[in-house]
Amino acid sequence: MNKQKLCRIIRETSLPQVPVPTGETGNLQFLENIQAVFFDIYGTLFISSSGEIGALPMPAELARELEATDDAQRHELPLALGKKFIDLYPNSPRPSSTSTAEKHATTHRHNEQDYRQCGNDLILAFQKKIYKSHVVKQQEGIPWPEVDVRKIWGEIISEKFAESGPGIFSHIDRWAIEYEVRTNPVWPMPNATDCIDRLGSANLTLGIISNAQFYTPLLFPALMNRQLEDLEISAEMQYYSYCGGRSKPDVWMFDQAAKSLAQKGITPRQTLYVGNDMLNDILPAAQVGFRTALCAADQRSLRLREDDSRVSQTVPDIVVTNLEEVIACVLK
């Protein structure tokens, strides 16, 4: 499926959101000689209730999350996912809870219980496969591994349709997006576009370092009506976890960005990184020498990690409660 169609799915499925005030007080100062600004995406440039991509990493954590939500929400998400999956894959087998006789008698008829069970099965299968993949990669020496969700969904769909041909994989990109927009709905953060435009107009080098998937760059044309290149963020300054198989708080993406910046004569001290998570964003950025801005714009995604000893000695250079404040701290 081409990018325009995938963008249309994101656009038509997304609803406007507004940030929930954090109650944090901004800590602002002018940062001298900043030549480059890099951004996190989820929870920083885009409102995101999870502050990250995808759902929770382990089935047990997923169960606790579902228990914490109200009954309607707990039932509506699996129902919506199940309906969409069966719409894309109309020959989807009935859930395992259905008897063999019922499966043969009603192969192409699905009721609400089937949709909900299908949705729950998909969520659990997705979580389990990501968890198992992470365990394998950690055993290979990668402390913070990342998956490509297309591979994960390919495995799940292969198992569901063991007797089907290669045509079953034609909807994987679409299904991955359908799943993501329902489990982690996003919307542009206020002043995000203006912030990027103002910094780009001042000839600063702009970039992205984000835990992300193949669909993440599509959020910009889908919801901002702007390509990243139109926002002066070149392809060589975009770093996504799924591409390297390593996710934040691993410093790997930050190191790669620092090397690219060095080729332009820009030092880490001349680079500002803006993110919403003290562990995933501020700590690794500071470890490679970047200046840091904690984005405390939305309560749902702000991660202060106050009880985490790993960030106890980490202090961001500035704290902003609105992306507009980044401009004032960088440009005279």
C-alpha positions in Angstrom: 0.0 0.0 0.0 1.4 3.4 -1.0 2.3 6.1 1.6 -0.6 8.3 0.6 -3.1 5.6 1.4 -1.4 4.9 4.7 -1.4 8.6 5.6 -5.2 8.7 4.8 -5.8 5.9 7.3 -3.9 7.8 10.0 -5.7 11.0 9.2 -9.2 9.5 9.1 -8.7 7.4 12.3 -7.1 10.2 14.4 -9.0 12.6 16.6 -7.9 16.0 17.9 -6.4 16.0 21.4 -5.2 18.7 23.7 -2.4 18.5 26.3 -3.2 17.8 29.9 -1.4 20.5 32.0 1.5 19.0 34.0 1.6 21.6 36.8 5.3 21.8 36.2 7.0 25.2 36.2 9.3 25.9 33.2 13.0 26.4 33.8 14.1 28.6 31.0 17.4 30.2 30.1 19.1 31.3 26.9 21.4 28.6 25.6 24.4 30.1 23.8 25.6 28.9 20.4 23.1 26.2 19.6 23.6 25.1 16.0 21.3 22.0 15.9 18.1 20.9 17.6 16.9 17.3 17.7 13.4 16.2 18.8 11.8 13.1 20.2 8.4 12.4 18.6 5.9 10.7 20.9 5.0 12.9 23.8 7.1 15.8 22.4 6.2 16.7 18.9 3.0 14.7 19.1 0.6 14.3 22.0 0.7 10.6 23.0 -1.0 9.1 26.0 1.7 6.4 26.2 4.6 8.7 25.5 6.0 5.9 23.4 5.1 3.8 20.4 3.0 0.6 20.6 1.6 -1.1 23.7 3.2 -2.3 26.8 6.2 -4.7 26.4 5.1 -7.7 28.4 1.8 -9.5 28.7 1.7 -9.2 32.5 2.1 -5.4 32.3 -0.6 -5.3 29.6 -3.0 -7.2 31.9 -2.4 -4.7 34.7 -3.0 -1.8 32.3 -6.2 -3.3 31.1 -7.4 -3.9 34.7 -6.7 -0.2 35.5 -9.1 1.0 32.8 -12.9 1.1 33.0 -14.9 -1.8 31.7 -16.1 0.0 28.6 -12.6 0.9 27.5 -11.3 -2.6 28.2 -14.0 -4.1 25.9 -14.0 -1.4 23.2 -10.4 -1.6 22.2 -10.3 -5.4 21.5 -13.7 -5.1 19.8 -12.5 -2.4 17.4 -9.2 -4.2 16.7 -11.1 -7.5 16.1 -13.6 -5.9 13.7 -10.8 -4.2 11.7 -8.7 -7.3 11.5 -11.6 -9.4 10.3 -12.5 -6.7 7.8 -9.0 -6.9 6.3 -8.8 -10.7 6.6 -12.4 -11.9 6.1 -11.3 -15.5 6.2 -9.8 -15.2 9.6 -10.4 -18.4 11.6 -12.8 -18.3 14.5 -11.2 -17.8 17.9 -9.8 -20.8 19.7 -12.7 -20.7 22.2 -15.1 -21.6 19.4 -15.9 -25.3 19.1 -14.7 -27.3 16.0 -18.3 -27.8 14.8 -19.0 -24.1 15.1 -15.9 -23.2 13.2 -16.9 -25.4 10.2 -20.5 -24.3 10.3 -19.9 -20.5 10.6 -16.5 -19.9 9.0 -17.5 -16.6 7.5 -19.9 -15.4 10.1 -18.6 -13.5 13.1 -20.4 -12.0 16.0 -19.4 -9.4 18.6 -17.9 -12.0 20.9 -15.7 -13.2 18.0 -14.5 -9.7 17.3 -13.6 -9.1 20.9 -11.9 -12.4 21.3 -10.0 -11.9 18.1 -8.8 -8.4 19.3 -7.7 -9.9 22.7 -5.8 -12.7 20.9 -4.0 -10.2 18.7 -3.0 -7.9 21.6 -1.7 -10.9 23.6 0.1 -12.5 20.6 1.7 -9.1 19.7 2.9 -8.5 23.3 4.3 -12.0 23.6 6.3 -11.9 20.4 7.8 -8.5 21.2 8.8 -9.7 24.7 10.4 -12.9 23.3 12.2 -11.0 20.6 13.6 -8.6 23.3 14.8 -11.5 25.5 16.7 -13.0 22.5 18.3 -9.7 21.6 19.2 -9.0 25.2 20.9 -12.4 25.4 22.9 -11.3 22.3 24.2 -8.3 24.2 21.7 -5.6 23.1 20.4 -4.1 26.3 17.6 -2.0 24.8 16.4 -3.9 21.6 13.8 -2.8 19.2 11.7 -4.8 16.7 10.2 -4.0 13.3 6.5 -4.5 13.9 6.0 -5.6 10.3 8.1 -8.7 11.1 6.1 -9.3 14.3 2.8 -9.0 12.5 4.0 -11.2 9.7 4.8 -14.0 12.1 1.4 -13.6 13.8 -0.5 -13.6 10.5 1.5 -16.6 9.2 0.5 -18.6 12.2 -3.2 -17.6 11.9 -3.3 -18.4 8.2 -0.9 -21.4 8.0 -2.6 -22.7 4.8 -2.8 -19.4 2.9 -0.6 -18.1 0.2 1.8 -15.1 0.2 -1.2 -12.8 -0.6 -2.0 -12.7 3.2 1.0 -10.4 3.7 -0.3 -7.6 1.4 -2.1 -5.9 4.3 0.6 -6.0 6.9 1.6 -2.3 6.6 -2.0 -1.2 6.8 -2.8 -3.5 9.7 0.2 -2.3 11.7 -1.1 1.2 11.3 -4.7 0.3 12.1 -3.4 -1.3 15.3 -1.1 1.6 16.3 -3.7 4.4 15.8 -6.1 2.5 18.1 -3.6 1.6 20.8 -1.6 4.8 20.8 -3.7 7.7 19.3 -1.6 10.8 18.7 -2.1 14.4 17.6 0.3 17.3 16.9 1.5 19.1 20.0 0.5 22.8 20.1 3.1 25.0 18.4 5.1 22.0 17.1 5.0 23.1 13.5 5.8 26.7 14.4 8.7 25.7 16.6 10.3 23.6 13.8 9.6 26.3 11.2 11.2 29.0 13.3 14.3 27.0 14.1 14.6 25.9 10.5 14.3 29.4 9.2 17.2 30.4 11.5 19.3 27.9 9.6 19.7 25.5 12.5 20.3 21.9 11.7 17.2 20.0 12.7 16.8 16.3 13.4 14.8 13.4 15.0 15.9 10.8 17.5 12.9 8.6 18.4 11.7 5.2 19.4 9.7 4.7 16.3 8.4 2.4 13.6 8.0 2.6 9.8 4.8 4.6 10.1 6.1 7.2 12.5 7.4 9.6 9.8 4.0 9.4 8.2 2.5 11.2 11.1 3.9 14.5 9.7 2.2 14.5 6.3 -0.9 12.8 7.8 -1.5 15.2 10.7 0.6 18.2 10.0 0.2 18.2 6.2 4.0 18.6 6.0 6.7 16.2 4.9 9.7 16.1 7.2 11.9 17.4 4.4 9.6 20.4 4.0 10.3 21.0 7.7 14.0 21.2 7.0 14.6 17.8 8.7 16.7 15.9 6.2 16.7 12.2 5.9 20.3 11.8 7.2 19.2 13.6 10.4 16.4 11.2 11.2 17.1 8.3 13.6 14.5 5.7 14.3 14.8 2.8 16.7 13.3 0.2 14.3 16.0 0.9 11.7 18.9 0.1 14.0 17.2 -2.5 16.2 18.1 -0.4 19.3 15.8 1.8 21.3 16.3 4.6 23.8 17.6 4.8 26.5 20.4 3.2 24.5 22.8 5.9 23.4 23.3 4.3 20.0 21.1 6.7 18.0 22.5 9.7 19.8 26.0 8.6 19.0 25.1 8.2 15.3 23.6 11.7 15.3 26.7 13.1 17.0 28.9 11.6 14.3 26.7 13.0 11.5 26.7 16.4 13.2 30.5 16.3 13.5 30.7 16.1 9.7 28.9 19.4 9.6 31.3 20.9 12.2 28.6 20.9 14.9 29.7 19.6 18.4 27.5 17.9 21.0 27.7 21.1 23.1 26.1 23.0 20.2 23.2 20.5 20.0 20.0 20.6 21.9 17.8 17.5 22.3 14.1 18.0 23.3 12.2 15.1 24.9 9.6 14.2 27.4 11.3 11.3 29.3 14.1 11.7 31.8 15.4 8.2 31.2 14.7 7.6 27.5 15.5 11.2 26.3 17.4 13.4 28.7 19.8 10.8 30.2 21.2 9.4 26.9 21.3 12.8 25.2 23.3 14.2 28.2 25.6 11.1 28.1 26.8 12.0 24.6 27.2 15.7 25.5 24.0 17.2 24.1 22.3 20.1 25.8 18.8 18.9 26.9 15.3 20.3 27.2 12.7 18.4 29.1 9.3 18.8 27.4 6.7 19.0 30.3 3.8 19.8 28.0 1.4 16.9 28.7 0.8 15.1 31.9 0.0 11.8 30.1 3.5 11.5 28.6 5.7 13.4 31.0 8.2 10.9 32.5 10.1 12.4 35.4 11.2 9.0 36.7 11.7 10.5 40.2 12.2 7.1 41.8 14.7 5.9 39.2 18.2 6.0 40.5 19.6 6.0 36.9 18.4 9.6 36.4 18.9 10.9 40.0 22.0 12.9 39.0 20.6 14.0 35.6 19.3 17.6 35.3 18.0 19.0 32.0 19.5 22.3 30.9 15.9 23.7 30.5 12.4 22.6 31.2 9.7 23.8 28.8 5.9 23.5 29.2 5.2 24.6 25.6 7.4 24.0 22.5 7.2 27.7 21.8 9.6 28.2 24.8 12.3 26.2 22.9 12.4 29.0 20.4 13.1 31.7 23.0 15.8 29.6 24.6 17.7 29.1 21.3 17.1 32.1 19.2 17.8 35.7 20.2 
